[in-house]
Amino acid sequence: AVVTIAPGSPAQTAILTGIARDAVTLEPLISANVSLAGTSQGAATSPEGTFTIRRIQPGFYSLRASFIGYTVYERPISIAANDSLFVELLLQPAHVEEEEVVVTATRTMRNIADVPVRVEAIPQEEVEEKLMMTPSNVAMLLNESTGMRVQTTSAASNTANLRIQGLNGRYTQILTDGIPNFGGLSAGFGLTQLPPLNLRQVEVIKGATSALYGADAISGVVNFITKDPKPQPELSVILNGTTQRGVDVASFYAQQFSDFGLTILAGRSAQPLHDVDGDGFGDVAEFERYTLVPKVLVSASENVKLRATLGILSEKRIGGSMIAPSSATGSDSPYREEISSHRIDLASQLDWSISGSEAVTLKLAGMTLQRDASYAGLPFNATQKLFYADAQYSIITNSHSILLGTAFNLEEFHDRTSVVSSARSYHHAVPAVFAQDEWKLSEMWTVLASGRLDFHNRFGRFFTPRASLLYRPSATFTMRIGGGTGFKSPTIFVEEAEEVGFRNVRPLANVHAERATSGSFDMNWRGILDEVGMSFNLAINVSRLSNALIADQDSLTSNVVYLRNATGPTLTRGGEVSAKFTYLNFRLSLGYTYVYASQTDEGRAYELALNPRHSFGAVLVWESHELAAKVGIENYWTGSQGLERNPFRDRSPEYWITGLIAEKAFGHFRLFVNLENIFDTRQTRYEPIFVGNLQSGAIRTLPVYAPLEGRVINGGIRFIL
């Protein structure tokens, strides 16, 4: 423990403040109990892990801190009159089986180390750090995580998706509080429109996971968990500005009132069109976005909880030529993209705890998205509607955790573009049943088996099993091996179509559903050597995808996107190594990813483009709670990538990106500054991002393999109550 003493106050009593942290990871512990043994004085730690005990009489005490999954911390402390003490409490993890890192991506609220399926959790502390870098969206939060890569799919409008284990972003299923709502038409903008201010943590399962969530979960699942209200009110307001004239204003409020709770997220983000390299093309798209997300929680009884969330989003986005007037349309006009999006989400959930071992969860959700766009004067108008229903029953026995359920997914896509036929529209209805059993064989071994049967109205029946085995011989070491299957209904929403704004994208004909099988192995160890906390993770993964939907290369040369199934498999193999070290106020994170993805088609095998075989990241953070200050430096290296449709090169150059961030708190206010991409690494330093005549509108943008925005400095102020 570290104790500092500040000048005393006139009163004859003392004040004790401090923070409780995990001794290994140094992450703050939320709702830990801190007390002076033998007295009634104590406090629970806040969402930041801090606590305050006031009006302490002078004397000798035993300071005690406890938290589920950690050894009780206890030490003597002497308190004199007028003292104001700050104490840092480092709690040692007791037994991994009881760690209070709860995840829900496996459909059960389980401690992360207990789950046989490998689940990675990005904690709130990391979410808060990335919030200061990009308050408007979660793209950077995911892009700087080991084994994941945010891929820009349109150089003009800056749309993006998330690649996991080398597979195209359309194979990653995005969830919000366990509800899939970012597929199809909304996939390209999901990561760029989701703000992080109301997030509690992010959970990631890599590999085919259709046994849990049905179609789309081929390369993995990312579950964004939003904050719930607590009795103590929470208010957070952030104001951010960038050197490229971007402005973000967002606020989050949460409070629990007896049997009623409320959270509200509201924000506005704006960015003007910005030309980084002076070639007349906007490397950073213009947008103005408004977001409102209220959530209500009601305790109908001690055993029945209800929650409902409404999401409203409106955005206008512009890309292309810097000098094109807003009325520019048709041929012989400067190239311009204009995209208007209006989205409404409604989600509800009922949790009924029948007994201490039985529970029922019901979910109902719906989404409607309207996009009206113009690409070089050619329209693309579409509406997407989603409906999702889910019911599951769970029961826990002595050695089994059993889950039974049913689900229904409905997706309607209506292509309203007047110049194309309605053949690109579709209606997919998919009822399903699923089951899961987690069987604890012994103290060291746990096995999980799950399966799901989906009945697709157009592509038939799909059975997707999954199995995993957990071995934990000690509290500090775990090992997992597992495999799963998945499927995806083919649609026109692929990267090649997004790249051209869906111009000349032909309707699907004679295509089959995509199917995948994947396997993984991982080991985790953590411990303490002298005063250095450390943790290591090694993961190996393989996957095989059949019937991959690809764009016919011959059609692309004619500026037409014709989609068909590949004749051979898609194979990916890779690995991840990550390590974390903590010493005093320092925290070092290292991560390395290897991935090799290949496609076989018409007798030819080739490496999939835009997949760096090697990538590496290092983050060093210094943080002092006594000084209320934090400084961090980041370095990310991306290896060479194979390229397609690039007339300048077949492989990209490797590159580094370096960033520096600093934060200082003054009471309830925090000032921050972030220097992103200090050395101005960007694709336009190597070659233009488009070919053709920009002012006549006859251009083709190139696939994006490196940052487009270059060096960006942002800073602002945050108020936290």
DOLO-80702 format. One line per field, with one value per residue (C-alpha): z, x, y. Coordinates in Angstrom, 2 decimals. Each point is the difference from the previous one (the first is absolute). Example, Ala and Ser with C-alpha at 12.3 -4.5 7.8 and 13.67 -1.06 7.14 Angstrom:
2
zz <- c(7.80, -0.66)
xx <- c(12.30, 1.37)
yy <- c(-4.50, 3.44)
This chain:
721
zz <- c(0.00, -0.70, 2.54, -0.42, 2.57, -0.96, 2.27, 2.73, 0.31, 3.02, 1.19, 2.59, -2.13, -3.07, -3.57, -1.73, -3.80, -2.46, -2.83, -0.11, -2.89, -1.29, 1.06, -3.32, -2.62, 2.06, -1.26, 2.46, 2.00, -0.06, 3.06, 2.20, 3.75, 1.95, 3.77, 3.30, 1.85, 3.25, -0.99, -2.06, -2.28, -3.56, -3.66, -3.33, -2.84, -2.88, -3.73, -0.02, 2.95, 2.43, 3.53, 2.80, 3.75, 1.96, 3.64, 1.28, 3.62, 0.66, 0.89, -1.24, -2.37, -2.18, -3.56, -1.80, -3.66, -1.54, -3.44, -1.55, -1.46, 1.94, 3.23, 2.82, 0.33, 3.54, 1.46, 3.10, -0.39, 2.38, -0.33, 1.74, 0.46, -3.09, -2.27, -3.63, -1.29, -3.42, -0.16, -3.01, 0.73, -2.16, 0.36, -1.02, -2.14, 2.12, -2.33, -3.68, 0.20, 2.02, -1.89, -0.41, -3.70, -1.17, -3.70, -1.79, -3.57, 0.70, 0.84, 3.70, 2.62, 0.80, 1.45, -2.92, 1.26, 0.53, -3.61, -2.17, -3.07, -0.34, 0.70, -0.10, 2.00, -0.66, 3.42, 0.66, 0.77, -3.58, -1.36, 1.92, -1.44, -3.59, 0.71, 0.24, -3.39, -2.03, 2.00, -3.08, -0.66, 1.11, -3.05, 1.69, 3.11, -2.10, -2.50, 2.73, 1.54, -0.74, -2.77, -1.36, -2.83, -1.02, -3.81, -1.82, -2.83, -1.78, -0.48, -0.74, 2.73, 2.55, 0.71, 1.89, 1.35, 2.42, -1.12, 2.40, -0.75, -3.58, -1.16, -1.68, 2.36, -1.10, 1.89, 3.36, 1.94, 1.99, 3.04, 2.40, 3.37, -1.66, -2.88, -3.65, -1.73, -2.30, -2.98, -3.65, -1.01, 3.38, 0.06, -1.76, 2.43, 3.25, 1.42, -1.11, 1.55, 3.39, 2.76, 2.97, 2.81, 1.35, -0.28, 3.07, -1.83, -3.32, -0.32, -2.92, -1.02, -2.94, -2.38, -1.38, 2.60, -1.76, 2.74, 2.27, -2.28, -3.37, -3.41, -0.55, 2.96, -2.20, 0.98, 3.42, 2.18, 1.55, 2.78, 1.16, 3.60, 1.06, 3.51, 2.43, 2.55, 3.62, 3.10, -0.17, -2.96, -2.85, -2.32, -2.68, -2.61, -2.58, -2.41, -2.60, -2.94, -2.63, -2.20, -2.99, 1.39, 1.33, 3.04, 2.39, 2.78, 2.00, 3.39, 2.04, 3.09, 2.12, 3.34, 1.79, 1.82, 2.26, -2.44, -3.02, -1.83, -2.90, -2.31, -2.81, -2.65, -2.24, -2.40, -3.11, -2.16, -3.01, -2.41, -3.12, -3.20, 0.35, -2.64, 1.68, -2.99, -2.10, -3.04, 0.06, 1.40, 3.53, 1.91, 3.08, -0.76, 1.14, 2.38, 2.52, 2.37, 2.84, 2.48, 2.78, 2.03, 3.09, 2.03, 2.73, 2.61, 2.19, 2.88, -0.15, 3.01, 1.70, -2.65, -3.13, -1.76, -3.15, -2.25, -3.18, -2.23, -2.79, -2.46, -2.44, -2.49, -2.85, -2.17, -3.22, -1.56, -3.01, -1.79, -3.21, -1.69, 2.22, -2.52, -1.22, 0.59, 1.87, -3.22, -1.97, -1.68, -3.07, -2.30, -0.53, 3.59, 2.77, 1.85, 3.12, 2.43, 2.20, 2.50, 2.35, 2.73, 2.45, 2.48, 2.86, 2.37, 2.67, 2.31, 3.10, 2.40, 2.86, 2.60, 2.29, 2.76, 0.77, 2.77, 0.96, -2.74, -2.69, -2.19, -3.12, -2.34, -2.76, -2.62, -2.67, -2.30, -3.23, -2.25, -3.04, -2.11, -2.97, -2.19, -2.92, -1.87, -3.19, -1.44, -2.84, -0.70, -0.01, 2.75, 2.55, 2.14, 2.38, 3.19, 2.41, 2.73, 2.64, 2.59, 2.65, 2.65, 2.45, 2.96, 2.14, 3.15, 2.13, 2.93, 2.14, 1.72, 1.99, -3.00, -3.00, -1.29, -2.60, -2.40, -2.36, -2.32, -3.18, -2.24, -3.04, -2.39, -2.68, -2.45, -2.80, -2.47, -2.50, -2.80, -0.95, -2.65, -3.05, -2.60, 1.08, 0.25, 3.32, -0.31, 2.50, 2.71, 2.29, 2.87, 2.42, 2.81, 2.24, 3.00, 2.12, 3.09, 2.01, 3.02, 2.07, 2.86, 2.05, 1.94, 2.79, -0.09, 2.92, 1.66, -2.93, -3.00, -1.49, -3.36, -1.92, -2.84, -1.90, -3.16, -1.99, -2.75, -2.32, -2.58, -2.73, -2.25, -3.07, 0.60, 2.01, 3.28, 1.86, 3.02, 1.66, 2.93, 2.18, 2.73, 2.33, 2.79, 2.88, 2.07, 3.07, 2.20, 2.12, 0.77, -2.34, -3.04, -2.46, -3.28, -2.52, -3.20, -2.06, -3.33, -1.56, -3.18, -1.64, -3.02, -1.76, -2.36, -3.11, -0.75, -2.20, 3.01, -0.67, 0.08, -3.78, -0.19, 2.79, -1.73, -3.12, 1.81, -1.26, -3.55, -2.56, 2.69, -1.61, 1.86, 1.50, -2.14, 0.63, 3.18, 3.08, 3.69, 1.30, 2.60, 2.38, 2.43, 2.41, 2.81, 2.65, 2.83, 2.63, 3.23, 2.68, 2.96, 2.44, 3.17, 1.95, 0.01, 2.79, -0.57, -3.69, -0.97, -3.30, -2.22, -3.24, -2.63, -2.98, -2.52, -3.21, -2.45, -3.28, -2.08, -3.24, -1.93, -2.92, -2.59, 0.71, -1.83, -2.17, -2.67, -3.43, -1.04, -3.69, 0.81, 2.16, -2.96, -1.71, 3.09, 0.70, 3.26, -0.66, 3.11, -0.02, 2.25, -0.11, -1.33, 2.71, 3.72, 1.93, 2.53, 2.85, 2.57, 2.54, 3.53, 2.63, 2.82, 2.59, 3.27, 2.70, 2.67, 2.94, 2.30, 2.41, -2.16, -3.33, -2.24, -3.15, -2.56, -2.92, -2.77, -3.14, -2.65, -2.85, -2.63, -3.39, -1.97, -3.43, -2.54, -2.55, -3.03, -3.43, 0.64, 1.17, 3.62, 1.08, 3.16, 1.04, -0.40, 2.78, 2.61, 1.61, 0.89, 2.92, 2.29, 3.37, 2.64, 3.15, 2.47, 3.06, 2.51, 3.12, 2.38, 3.38, 2.03, 2.50, -2.74, -1.91, -3.20, -2.77, -2.95, -2.63, -3.15, -2.70, -2.86, -2.60, -2.87, -2.99, -2.36, -3.76, -1.50, -3.32, -2.24, -2.77, -2.51, 0.79, -3.13, 2.01, 1.99, 0.82, 3.67, 2.42, 1.90, 3.71, 2.32, 3.60, 1.76, 3.21, 2.38, 3.26, 2.44, 3.27, 2.51, 3.16, 2.40, 1.96, 2.30, -2.17, -3.16, -2.15, -2.71, -2.70, -3.15, -2.51, -2.73, -2.41, -2.77, 0.98, -3.00, -2.51, -1.43, -2.76, -3.28, -2.09, 0.90, -2.13, -2.87, -0.81, 1.50, -3.34, -3.71, -2.74, -0.51, 3.25, -1.54, -2.73, 2.56, -1.84, 2.88, 1.81, 3.62, 1.06, 2.87, 3.28, 1.72, 2.19, 1.79, -2.15, 2.60, 0.89, 3.08, 2.19, 3.31, 2.13, 3.45, 2.24, 3.40, 1.80, 3.00, 2.24, 2.98)
xx <- c(0.00, 1.11, -0.98, 0.32, -0.92, -1.30, -0.15, -2.59, -3.35, -1.18, -2.25, 1.23, -1.08, 1.73, -0.90, 1.15, -0.22, 1.51, -0.42, -0.34, 1.69, 0.73, 3.59, 0.76, -1.67, -0.30, -3.56, -2.33, -2.35, -3.58, -2.28, 2.76, -0.69, 2.50, -0.39, 1.73, -0.26, -1.92, -1.88, -3.06, 2.01, 0.60, -0.84, -0.46, 2.31, -1.36, 0.01, 3.57, 1.00, 0.32, -1.44, -0.25, -0.51, -0.63, -0.10, 2.48, 1.05, 3.78, 1.38, 1.40, -2.19, 0.04, -0.88, -1.85, -1.05, -1.89, -1.29, -1.42, 2.79, 2.79, 1.86, -1.16, 2.42, 0.83, 2.71, 0.49, -0.29, 0.60, -2.20, 0.69, -2.28, -0.41, 1.59, -1.05, 1.39, 0.01, 0.42, 0.50, -1.28, 1.33, -2.22, 1.39, -2.22, -1.01, -1.43, -0.53, -3.30, -1.49, 1.33, -2.62, 0.57, -3.46, -0.66, -3.29, 1.15, -0.39, -3.72, 0.68, 1.29, 3.24, 3.34, 2.37, 2.52, -2.76, -1.18, 1.38, -0.47, 2.76, -1.52, 2.07, -1.29, 1.04, -0.61, -1.48, 3.42, 1.17, -3.30, 0.56, 3.52, -1.18, -2.90, 2.50, 1.46, -3.21, -3.10, -2.21, 0.34, 1.46, 2.17, 3.32, -0.97, -0.27, 2.76, 2.64, -0.98, 2.11, -1.39, -2.52, 0.26, -2.38, -0.04, -1.03, -2.29, -0.49, 2.72, -2.58, -2.62, 2.36, -2.33, 1.64, -0.52, 1.81, 2.17, 0.77, 2.55, 0.47, -3.60, -2.05, -1.87, -3.42, 0.74, 0.25, -3.24, -0.43, -2.29, -1.21, -0.95, -0.30, -2.23, 1.19, -0.81, 2.89, -0.30, -0.82, -0.54, 1.17, 3.27, 2.15, -0.86, -0.43, 3.48, 0.17, -3.37, 0.16, 1.23, 1.95, -1.09, -2.71, 2.01, 0.91, 2.10, 0.42, 0.01, 1.53, -0.33, 2.19, -0.85, -3.23, -2.72, -3.33, -0.89, -0.53, -1.37, -0.91, 0.97, 2.87, 2.10, 2.62, 3.23, -1.20, -2.36, 0.54, -2.43, -0.18, -1.29, -1.55, 0.04, -2.84, -1.00, 1.13, -1.44, 2.78, -0.73, 2.49, 0.42, 2.65, 0.37, 2.76, 0.99, 2.65, 1.58, 2.56, 2.57, -2.11, -2.88, -1.98, -2.22, -1.61, -2.44, -1.50, -1.60, -1.03, -2.21, -0.99, -1.77, -1.99, -3.12, -1.25, -1.77, 0.59, 3.24, 0.90, 2.96, 0.16, 2.68, -0.15, 2.61, 0.90, 3.09, 1.01, 2.93, 0.48, 1.41, 3.79, 2.69, 3.19, 2.37, -1.34, -1.11, -3.57, -1.47, -1.43, 2.04, -2.18, -3.72, -2.34, -2.78, -2.43, -1.56, -2.53, -0.50, -2.54, -0.17, -2.25, -0.25, -2.51, 0.28, -2.92, -0.02, -3.51, 0.85, 3.05, 0.22, -1.26, 2.00, -1.00, 2.07, -0.72, 2.35, -0.79, 2.67, -0.39, 2.71, 0.09, 3.05, 0.92, 3.34, 1.82, 3.14, 1.91, 1.14, 0.76, -1.35, -3.13, -3.11, -2.85, -2.01, 2.64, -1.65, 0.44, 2.95, 2.59, -0.51, 2.62, -0.25, -2.12, -1.72, -2.92, -1.51, -2.89, -0.77, -2.91, -0.16, -2.32, 0.67, -2.32, 1.06, -1.57, 0.99, -1.73, 2.04, -1.95, 1.88, -2.27, 2.27, 3.64, 0.75, -2.62, -0.54, -1.86, 1.10, -2.17, 1.21, -1.88, 1.67, -0.59, 1.92, -0.77, 2.63, -0.55, 2.94, -0.26, 3.22, 1.44, 3.29, 1.23, -3.62, -1.20, -2.53, -0.09, -3.13, -0.75, -1.83, 0.91, -2.27, 1.05, -2.05, 1.55, -1.62, 1.76, -1.13, 2.27, -0.32, 3.01, 0.46, 3.05, 0.47, 2.93, 2.25, -2.04, -1.06, -2.68, -1.54, -2.94, -1.46, -1.63, 0.59, -1.47, 1.79, -1.80, 1.87, -1.61, 2.06, -1.82, 2.03, -1.89, 2.51, -2.06, 2.63, 0.42, -2.39, -1.41, 1.87, 2.62, -2.67, -0.47, -2.06, 1.73, -1.94, 1.94, -1.57, 2.40, 0.38, 3.20, 1.41, 3.15, 1.48, 3.01, 1.15, 2.54, 1.76, 2.31, 1.75, 2.41, -2.13, -3.14, -1.57, -2.57, -2.12, -2.61, -2.01, -2.50, -2.46, -1.02, -2.78, 0.69, -2.94, 2.24, 3.18, -1.31, 0.94, 3.29, 1.32, 2.96, 1.62, 2.82, 2.14, 2.73, 2.12, 1.53, 2.93, 1.01, 2.54, 0.65, -1.43, 2.47, -0.01, -2.74, -0.01, -2.83, -0.60, -3.15, -1.69, -3.20, -2.00, -1.86, -1.97, -0.95, -2.80, 1.51, -0.99, 1.39, 1.66, 3.64, 3.05, 0.27, -3.61, 0.53, 3.16, -1.96, -3.12, -2.06, 0.17, -0.31, -0.30, -1.96, -2.73, 1.01, -0.78, 0.61, 1.99, 0.23, 0.38, 3.56, 1.09, 2.95, 1.84, 2.61, 2.22, 2.12, 2.43, 1.12, 2.01, -0.08, 2.29, 0.25, 1.95, 2.29, 3.81, 1.35, -2.06, -0.69, -3.43, -0.13, -2.32, 0.58, -2.35, 0.68, -2.73, 0.04, -2.93, -0.97, -3.17, -1.43, -2.73, -1.86, -2.19, 1.62, -1.83, 2.58, -0.04, 0.81, 3.28, -0.92, -3.13, 1.95, 2.17, -3.22, -1.13, -2.69, -0.27, -1.20, -0.06, 0.31, 1.12, 3.67, 0.64, 2.56, 0.42, 1.20, 2.66, 1.36, 2.61, 1.59, 1.03, 0.12, 2.44, -0.71, 1.64, -0.72, 2.36, -0.73, 2.51, -0.86, -1.74, 1.02, -1.96, 1.47, -2.04, 1.51, -1.84, 1.03, -2.29, 0.77, -2.61, 0.13, -3.24, -0.29, -2.74, -0.28, -2.16, -0.18, 3.14, 2.08, 1.09, 0.93, 0.47, -2.95, 0.70, 0.24, 1.18, 3.36, 1.69, 1.76, -1.04, 1.26, -1.11, 1.58, -1.71, 1.67, -2.11, 1.06, -2.80, 0.06, -3.19, 1.69, 0.78, -3.20, 2.05, 0.56, 2.43, 0.15, 1.97, -1.09, 1.90, -1.66, 1.79, -1.86, 1.76, -0.32, -3.39, -0.96, -1.91, -2.58, -1.17, 2.98, 1.91, 3.00, 1.01, -0.89, 0.96, -0.26, 2.97, 0.24, -0.52, 0.02, -2.57, 0.99, -2.29, 0.31, -2.78, -0.08, -2.77, -0.13, -2.93, -1.01, -2.80, -2.95, 1.70, 2.51, 2.12, 1.41, 2.10, 0.74, 2.64, -1.06, 2.28, 2.79, 2.20, -2.85, -0.17, -2.60, -0.71, 0.25, 3.69, 0.51, -2.47, -3.29, -3.18, -1.83, 0.66, -1.81, -1.23, -1.41, -1.63, -1.82, -1.20, 1.64, 2.05, 0.56, 1.06, 2.58, -0.23, 1.22, 2.96, 1.30, -1.44, -1.42, -0.29, 3.70, 1.11, -2.88, 0.17, -3.12, -0.68, -2.79, -1.58, -2.11, -2.25, -0.74, -2.31)
yy <- c(0.00, 3.54, 2.67, 3.75, 2.64, 3.42, 3.07, -0.42, 1.68, 2.02, -2.84, -2.51, -2.96, -1.42, -0.90, -3.18, -0.23, -2.42, -2.44, -3.80, -1.79, -3.49, -0.69, -1.74, 2.18, 3.21, 0.37, 1.81, -2.21, 1.23, -0.45, -1.43, 0.33, 2.12, 0.37, 0.64, -3.30, 0.17, 3.15, 0.82, 2.28, -1.10, 0.58, -1.76, 0.91, 2.10, -0.90, 1.38, -2.21, 2.92, 0.35, 2.57, -0.55, 3.21, 1.07, -2.58, 0.39, -0.06, -3.40, -3.32, -2.02, -3.06, 1.03, -2.77, -0.37, -2.88, -0.87, -3.14, -2.13, 1.73, -0.70, 2.28, 2.92, 1.09, 2.22, 2.19, 3.74, 2.88, 3.04, 3.31, 2.98, 2.16, -2.62, -0.33, -3.30, -1.60, -3.80, -2.24, -3.51, -2.84, -3.08, -3.36, -2.25, -2.98, -2.62, 0.62, -1.85, 2.84, 3.00, 2.67, 0.64, -0.92, -0.62, -0.58, -0.74, -3.73, 0.59, -0.58, 2.43, -1.79, 1.00, 0.29, -2.57, -2.60, -0.02, -2.86, 2.21, 2.58, 3.41, 3.19, 2.95, 3.59, 1.60, 3.40, 1.46, -0.68, 1.26, 3.25, 0.38, -0.43, 2.36, 2.84, -0.92, -0.40, 0.99, -0.34, -3.76, -3.35, -0.67, 0.80, -1.98, -3.17, 0.74, 0.20, -3.34, -3.09, -2.20, 2.50, 2.51, 2.77, 0.10, 3.16, -1.11, 3.33, 2.61, 2.71, -0.51, -1.71, -2.93, -2.86, -3.51, -2.30, -2.90, -2.85, -2.71, 1.19, -0.40, 2.71, 2.33, -1.24, -3.24, 1.82, 0.30, 3.21, -0.04, 2.65, -1.48, -3.40, 1.14, -0.25, 3.27, 0.96, -2.33, 0.56, 3.61, 1.33, -1.97, 2.61, 2.78, -1.96, 0.55, 3.65, 0.90, -1.76, 2.38, -1.48, 2.36, -2.34, -3.23, -2.08, -2.60, -1.77, -3.79, -1.88, -3.65, -0.97, -2.82, -1.43, 0.57, -0.56, -2.50, 3.02, 2.72, -1.51, 1.36, 2.46, -1.25, -1.67, 1.77, 1.10, 2.02, 3.43, 0.90, 3.62, 0.11, 3.30, 1.42, -0.58, 2.65, -0.13, 1.70, 2.56, 2.32, 0.06, 2.96, 0.23, 2.74, 0.15, 2.79, -0.87, 1.81, -1.05, 1.71, -1.09, 2.08, -2.92, 0.67, -2.48, 0.81, -2.85, -0.57, -3.02, -0.06, -2.99, -0.50, -2.66, 1.24, -2.79, -2.38, 2.23, 0.75, 2.24, 0.62, 2.56, 0.41, 3.05, 1.29, 1.92, -0.58, 2.04, -0.07, 2.15, -1.49, 0.08, -0.44, -1.17, -0.17, 2.88, -2.01, 1.30, -3.24, -0.06, -2.58, 0.57, -0.12, 2.72, -1.00, 1.38, -2.54, 0.20, -2.85, -0.51, -3.25, -0.11, -3.23, -0.81, -2.77, -1.05, -2.48, -1.43, -2.17, -1.40, -2.72, 1.76, 2.73, 1.87, 2.21, 1.91, 1.97, 2.46, 1.09, 2.88, 0.94, 2.47, 0.63, 1.75, -0.93, 1.50, -1.20, 0.51, 3.19, 3.00, 2.51, -1.77, 2.11, -1.68, 0.01, -1.93, -2.99, -2.13, -0.48, 2.76, 1.18, -0.25, -3.31, 0.24, -2.37, 1.05, -2.46, 0.67, -2.56, -0.09, -2.86, -0.97, -2.92, -1.36, -2.83, -1.53, -2.75, -1.80, -1.93, -2.32, -1.76, -2.94, -1.25, 0.10, -2.53, 0.70, 3.05, 1.10, 2.80, 1.47, 2.48, 1.95, 2.48, 1.84, 2.37, 2.08, 1.72, 2.24, 0.95, 2.41, 0.52, 1.42, -1.27, 2.22, 0.89, -3.62, -0.71, -2.78, 0.01, -2.84, -0.92, -2.77, -1.38, -2.51, -1.86, -2.23, -2.17, -2.27, -2.11, -2.14, -2.09, -0.82, -2.33, -0.73, -3.37, -1.35, -0.41, 1.21, 3.41, -0.71, 2.50, -0.59, 2.58, 1.12, 3.00, 1.70, 2.37, 1.97, 2.24, 1.94, 1.97, 2.15, 1.55, 3.17, 1.09, 0.93, -0.85, -3.65, -2.90, -1.13, -3.31, 1.22, 0.18, -2.97, -1.38, -2.38, -1.70, -2.37, -1.78, -2.04, -2.17, -0.40, -1.82, 0.20, -2.01, 1.03, -3.05, 0.35, -3.36, 0.82, 2.91, 0.13, -0.97, 1.59, -0.81, 2.01, -1.36, 1.99, -0.32, 2.00, -0.89, 2.86, -0.23, 2.57, 0.82, 0.26, -2.01, -2.93, -1.65, 0.49, -1.89, 1.73, -1.82, 1.31, -1.62, 1.25, -1.43, 1.98, -1.26, 2.04, -1.77, 3.09, 3.41, 1.70, -2.30, -0.94, -1.87, -0.35, -1.90, 0.21, 0.17, 1.23, 0.37, 2.84, 1.13, 3.20, 0.91, 1.66, 3.60, 2.78, 1.66, -0.85, 2.27, 0.26, 1.26, 2.54, 1.19, 1.03, 1.23, -2.95, 1.34, -2.79, -2.66, -2.78, -1.92, -3.34, -3.03, -3.71, 0.56, -2.21, 0.75, 0.36, -2.57, -0.02, -2.24, 1.33, -1.21, 1.70, -0.66, 2.48, 0.17, 2.70, 0.57, 2.85, 0.62, 2.27, 0.01, 2.21, 3.18, -0.58, -1.31, -1.82, -1.97, -1.93, -1.35, -2.23, -0.88, -2.04, -0.09, -1.64, 0.29, -1.33, 1.79, -1.56, 1.74, 3.38, 2.77, 1.77, 2.68, -1.34, 1.65, 0.11, 1.98, 2.47, 0.99, 1.13, 1.99, -2.59, -1.96, -3.53, -2.19, -3.77, -2.85, -0.94, -3.48, -0.80, 0.64, 3.03, -1.01, 2.09, -0.88, 2.22, 0.71, 2.69, 0.68, 2.68, 0.99, 2.56, 1.28, 2.31, 1.63, 2.80, 2.63, -1.53, -2.35, -1.57, -1.94, -1.92, -1.82, -1.90, -1.48, -2.37, -0.83, -1.65, -0.19, -1.60, -0.59, -2.78, 0.71, -1.58, -2.01, 2.99, 0.63, 3.52, 2.02, 2.16, 3.69, 2.59, -2.49, 0.82, -3.28, 1.65, 2.83, 1.18, 2.49, 1.43, 2.34, 1.52, 1.92, 1.90, 0.94, 1.70, 0.22, 2.26, 2.51, -0.84, -0.26, -2.52, -0.15, -2.71, -0.78, -2.46, -1.62, -2.23, -1.72, -1.44, -2.35, -0.22, -0.89, -1.51, 2.42, -0.29, 2.60, 2.23, 1.09, 1.21, -3.10, -3.61, 0.20, 2.88, 1.41, -0.74, 2.96, 1.25, 2.17, 1.79, 1.85, 1.91, 0.84, 1.96, 0.68, 2.12, 0.23, 3.08, -1.07, -0.99, 1.29, -1.84, 1.59, -2.24, 0.25, -2.76, 0.06, -2.73, -1.24, 2.40, -0.80, 0.48, -3.51, -0.16, -1.78, 3.14, 0.24, -3.11, 0.57, 1.76, -1.38, 0.18, -0.29, 1.91, 3.56, 1.35, 3.06, -1.93, -2.54, -2.90, -1.43, -3.27, 0.00, -2.55, -2.49, 1.50, -1.68, 2.86, 3.04, 2.77, 2.76, 0.19, 1.93, 1.20, 1.83, 0.12, 1.32, 1.04, -0.01, -2.55, 0.56, -2.99, 0.02)
